[in-house]
């Protein structure tokens, strides 16, 4: 008999206060409580974190990598969004 | 650990794909870009990696068995706690790797079922028995040492999820190797009987450990494609040589002799070892090693014995879901 599929979760860990939660991997669990416990056992055996988020993988909406050109083009073409675009006379010093 | 024999890729099965996309893909690889799960990739790249990563995962899981054999008989509480933590790490490594394999589109359940059905390979090394406590020291020192040699280059593998899993694994393997070497040091500084036990373990494990790096380069059929795709960065023989060169001085420190009387150091400083018995390797991979049947039987029993837990957890989650739906309807 084929093994039944158990839902997939994505795991995010905050390594210490002041830092954002960061994706560390995924795991299988039937519900959120078990997912948290499994995340503790699998991803924090050596003090890697002080806070865990688990998110059902199918709840994540992702951008399509094949459309990344179009998706991120607006950020590529607007160099005037960067401070280095602007000339400030040397006499003014650091700004 | 343990990606041995798994270097063969499916280069010859490549069907005609969009040549332009394939060329773009290769250009990304050549530019040392990482490939991520939803990126376009050649079917053969996906297949090769699914097989390599899942075999690697199976090896971690089966690898828990030879060492688990000694947890209840570890000589002290310190040794027992360390061994338990190590075996738990191997389980964790298996899980990171299954998760990485799944990103290529095959579920963990399917991969596990293939292993239980005897249709997927795992590293040949785990089909050897752990007869004495010295075997536990030798496994940590040599088997994990060989694994580290194999795995460090995989941290730079072109497939992102695999490379990231390997970074975590490599950090943890270092503890494994050191705990093994410490056991060896203790035995070698102990009674004559203890030292003889260490020598006996080295005698039995040395050749199987050298086989862990996979077939010699002339015989390794599809290595080229894996190298071109930057899944593999060093050849089997290169890694094997690096391992031997690193290990000989450690054996000398322990006062143990490597069971290869013909071994000699060449002018370049490399230790030249004698011919490896590749027939033994083939036999073990074909299922005829000393413990192949035991290992699979133990995995199947653990899987079957755990079925009620999976069923109960799924049933409980379903009950909670239904209750939440009912409450929402009220």
Interface residues (C-beta under 8 A of the other chain):
Chain A: X2 X3 X4 X5 X6 X8 X25 X26 X27 X28 X29 X30 X31 X34 X41 X42 X45 X46 X62 X64 X65 X66
Chain B: X36 X38 X39 X40 X85 X88 X89 X92 X95 X96 X99 X102 X107 X108 X109 X110 X112 X113 X164 X165 X168 X172 X303 X310 X311 X313 X314 X316 X317 X320
